[in-house]
Amino acid sequence: MHVWLPDIRVRQTPDWPAHTHNSRFESVIVAGFVEAFFWDFEEKSGDNSCLYEVHYDDETSILRRTNVTGAASIRSSIIVKEQDSYVVEPHRFHSTEVPSELSAVSIVVQDTREFGISRVIGGSRGDSEYRFCREGIGSEELDSVRNLVRSVIDRMRSYS
């Protein structure tokens, strides 16, 4: 489950949203809406973007720079509303945004698992490695998440 609360967006620094997963998944929007972006990456020597590999060590995400440079561009984007869904294929660059003043909830259903390393499109002049501590949320945010999820469940019950 992904939950976006109003005015709370914890982003990594540098903020490079385009990334891949090594699974096919469907994201079902159960509250609010999201904008899903699908990206292209064309390998070109010396261009302004670079691929970073994603690794994990306990609660730490690690981005490691590769020698693959190229050009990144948004191929398409779609607004996905409540009760609709979108699919992301394995190793396909994508990102998801929700306006900062709004909330949204999605349930992510993984239906295949492939192997390989996930990647992020980063800047070609970035550091060789970035480490991000994947912090938990505070009790106030957790209460907000619980309340939002409960309201979604109550609304879903009323549909039946």
Secondary structure as GFF3:
##gff-version 3
##sequence-region A 1 160
A	DSSP	beta_strand	2	4	.	.	.	ID=ss1
A	DSSP	beta_strand	23	31	.	.	.	ID=ss2
A	DSSP	beta_strand	33	43	.	.	.	ID=ss3
A	DSSP	beta_strand	49	57	.	.	.	ID=ss4
A	DSSP	beta_strand	60	81	.	.	.	ID=ss5
A	DSSP	beta_strand	85	88	.	.	.	ID=ss6
A	DSSP	beta_strand	94	97	.	.	.	ID=ss7
A	DSSP	beta_strand	104	113	.	.	.	ID=ss8
A	DSSP	beta_strand	119	123	.	.	.	ID=ss9
A	DSSP	beta_strand	129	133	.	.	.	ID=ss10
A	DSSP	alpha_helix	139	159	.	.	.	ID=ss11
###
